[in-house]
Amino acid sequence: MKYFVTGATGFVGGYLVRELRAAGHEVRCLVRDPNNASELARLGVSLHRGDVTDKASMREPMSGVDGVFHVAAWYKIGVRDQSPAAPTNIGGTRNVLELMRELSIPKGVYTSTLAVNSDTHGQLVNESYHFKGVHLTEYDRTKSEAHQLAEKMISEGLPLVIVMPGLIYGPGDTSTVRTMLLQFMKRLLPMVPRETAFSWAHVEDIARTHLLAMETARVGEKYIICGPTHTLAEGFKVAAGLLGRRAPFAAPSGLFRTMVAPMRLIERFIPVPATYSSDAMQVSGGVTHIGDNAKARAELGYAPRALSIGLAETLAHEKRLLGKAS
């Protein structure tokens, strides 16, 4: 098959491209600068200069493909400049999906997120859940609006499937979770919030399930493709066991919530590391981004690995990188 992929230079997109190529598919990747995508080029994909915010740049490479994977998104927590969020997450999604319709692409898979549900307050939600309220971050808000746009276009006949990952980790991650893992490995992470919880999925499982969604999912359906649910404290307890050391202290999440207002004030005047930003403190303050993947298991054959297995692979990768750097 011939597929078009946005976000191919990103974490999930890169793994997806490798999955597609391993399965023998022809892949066209949208990249801002082909000179900075040499790893993709080595996989034998075709690189096309463009951006999801520039609809015209996608028309030629999307023409004639059998399917579209729209993975690209702006994902930043705790940065001062959040202006790219709406043009990328909302405008970019609109551009890709409109082109799908205009070019009569047979099927598409859109990467949404459990974050569209915001804080579920401990509830393990399924695909029927609809959040009403104020979102925690600009990422959550803009991805929620993009998700609603995708649902609207599905109702109008667009042959699209929506997949909703939770927390994604693994070798090559660049998120705040990876930063925290590195801090822990260097003995620089004294505590983590006790009640904050996520549904943790290894990136390889997420990439593989994108392909399953393209090949087997019913058009118009949504699938939560998160992994097993653990609190952040439980996750670092698993990591501690793998590293043979004591886990960080599990502090009451209220302690982190008390830091939100002071950090917002500080951020007005000086740059703050993302790990200690007001957004990060708010998300750390007992928030649960968790979901039920039963539908994906039953209909797609989704089988996410246990956190202990995924973290063992991830920590081994980080150890190798730290060894090379020393």
N, C-alpha and C positions, 0 to 999 in steps of 0.2 A: 504494500500500500504506500501511498504518497501522503505525507503529513506535513503540516505547517505548524511551527511551534514558536510562541512568544515566550520571553523570559528564559531563553535557553542558556544564557550566561549566568543565570542565578543558581541557587542551591538546588531546588527541586527540579527546575527546568533542565539543568545539566545532567542530573541522574535520569530524567525522563528520556532525554536524547540518547543516552547510552543504552537504555532499555529498548528503545525503538530500533536502534541500529543493530543491537544484539539479536533482535527478532527478524532482522533482514529487511526492514522498511526503509524507504527513501525519505529523507528528512530535509525540509527547508527551514532554516532558522533566521528569525529576525534579530539583527544585532545593530547596536549603534555604531560600532566601529569594527569591521572585520579584522583589522590588524590586531585587535585585542581579544580575538576569539580563536587563537591558534589551536587550543585544545579541542574545540569543536571541529575545526577543519581536519584535524588528524583522525577524527571519527568517520570522515567521509561524507559529511553533510554539506549542503550548499548554503552559503552565508549570503544574506541579503541585507544591505544597509537600510536602516529605517528605525522607526520608533512607533509604539502604539498610539502616541499622541498625534502622529502624522498619518492620517488615514490613507492618503495617496501612496505613501511609501510601502504599504502592505498589499496593494491591489495586485501587482504583477506576481509576487511570490505566492500569494494565496490562490491565484487562478489555477483551476484544474486539479486541486488536491482532493484527496478522498476524505480528509478530516482535518480539523483544526484543534490544537491544544492551546488554550489561552491561559498561560501560567503567570505572565508578567504582572507584577504589582509593586507598588511602593510600600515598603515595610520598614518603618523606623519608629522606634520607641524612645522618647526622651531627647529628640533633636530639636533645635530651636527653629530651623527652617522647615516647616511642614507644607509649604506652598505646592510641592509637586504631588501631594497626595491625591487631591481631587482630579487634576488633569490626567494622571496616570491610572488611578484605580477606577474612576467613574468614566471619564472621557475616553480613556484607552479601551475600556470594556465595551463602551458604546460603539467605538470605531470598528473593533474586531467583529462584534456580533452583527452590526449593520452590513459589513462586507461579506460575512458569511451568507446573509440573506440575499444580498445583491448578486453574489457569484454562485448562488445555489449550491453551496457546499453541503454534501450529504449528511455530515454529522460533526458536532463539536463537543469538546469537554472543557468546561470552565472551572477553574480552580478558585473556589470561594474559601471560606474559613469558618471555624466554630466561633471566631471572634464576632461574627455578625449577631450572635446571641448575647454578647456582652457577658456580664457576670450572671451565672445561672444559680448562684446562691446554694451550691451543693447539689442541685438537681441534675441528674444525668438525662439530658434531653435528647429527643429523637428529631427526625426530619419534620415533624408536624409543629414543632415549637416556633413561636413567633415572639420575638422580643419587642417590647414597647417601653420606651423610656429614653434617657440620655446616655449615649455611648461614653465609654471611659476614655478612649483615645481617638485621635483623628484617623488612625488606621482603621479602627473598628467602624467608625462612622462612614468612611468612604467605601469600605468594602461592603458594608450593609447596603448602602445605596446602589452599588454595582450589582449586588446579589438580587435586589428587588428589580433592577433593570433587566437582568437575565431572566428572572421569572416572568416578567411582563412579556418579553419577546418570545419566550416559550409558549405562553398562552396565545400568542398571535401566530404560532405555527413554526417557530424556529426549531430545527432538529438538534437540540442541545441537551446535554447532561451536565448537572452541577455536582461537583465533589467538594466536600467540606472537611479538610484536615484540621487537626488540633495542633498541639505543639509538635514541631518536627525537629528532630535532632539527628546527628550522625556525622561521619567524617566530611569535612568541608563546610560545616555550619559556620555562619558568621553572626548568629543572633546573640542576644544577651545571655541566653542559657549557656552557650559555649564560653562566653566571657566568665560566667560564674564557675563553670567546670575548670577552666584554666586557673582561676583564682584559688579554687579548692586544691588543685594539684600542687600549687605553689605555696599552700598553707596560708593563704591570704583571705579566706572566707570564714570569718568566725561564726556567723549565724545566718539562718534562712528563716523565712516566715513559716509558721506552723500549719496554718489552715489553707494557704494558697494551693490550688490543685489544677492539674492539667491532664489531658489525655495524650500520652506520649507515643509518638509513632516514629520509627526509624525511616529515614528518607528513602531507602531502597524499597520499603514496603509501600510508601506513598507513590513513588514513581511507577512501580509495577501495577498498582491499582488504577492509576490513570489509564494505562493501556487496557486493563480489564474493562474499565468503563467505556472506552471507545469500542472495544470489540463485542461486549456482551450486554451492556446496560441498555435499558429501555429509554428511548428518547423521551425527554420531558421529566425524567425522574431526578431526584436529589438523593445523594448518598453521603452520609457521615462516614469518613474514612479515617477517623482518629484511631489511636492505639489504646492500650490499657491505661486506666486512670490511676494516678498516684499524686499525692501531695508533693510539693517541692521538697519538703523535708524527707519524705520517703524516698524520693529520687536520689537525694544526696546520701541517704543511708545506704542505698544500693551501691552508689559510687564508692563510698567509704569502705564497704566490705570488699569490693574489687581491688581497691588500692591498699588495703590492709592498714587502715588508720581510723581514727575517731571521726564520726560525722559532725558537721557543724551544729551548733546549738540551735534547736528549734524554738525560736522566739514567738511570742504571741503576735499575731498579724496586726493587732491594734497598734503595736509599737511602730510599725511601718506606716500605718495610716496617719499617725500624728506628725509624720515628717512631710506629708504632701504639701501643706500650706507653706511651711518655711522654705521648702525647696522651690516652690513657685515664685516666691519672693526673691530668692537668691538668683534664680535663672534670669530674672529681668536685667541683672547687672553683670553676671559673669557666666561663662560656659561651664556646664556641669557634665561630668561623665554620664553617659546614658544609663549606666547601672544604678546611679544615685539620683536620677532625675525625678521630678514630681510624677511623671507618667509611670516610671518604674516603681516608685513607692506606692502609687495607687494600685497598680496591678498586683504588687506584693501584699497588699493589705487584705488578705483573705479572699481574694477573687477566685472564682472557679470557672475556668474555660473547659468544660467537660461535656462529653456527648456519648451516645449509645450507638455503636457501630453494627448492631445486629442485622440491619437491613443489608448493609454491604457484605457482611459475612454470608448471609443467606442467598443473596441474588448475584453477587459478583465473585464469590469464593475468596473474599478478602481474609487473609490470615496474618495479622500483625504479630511480630515476634515479641517475646517478653522483654520488659525493660532491662532485666539483668543481662540478657544476651546482647541487646542493642548497645547498652552502655559499655559492656566489655569491649566490643568492637570499636566504639568511639574513643574510649580512653586509650586503647592500644594505639590508635592512630595519633592521638595527641601526644602520647609518650614518644613516638617516633619523631614527630615534628620538634618537640622540645629537645630531644637528643641531638638532632641535626643542628639546632640553633645554639647549643652549648659548646 
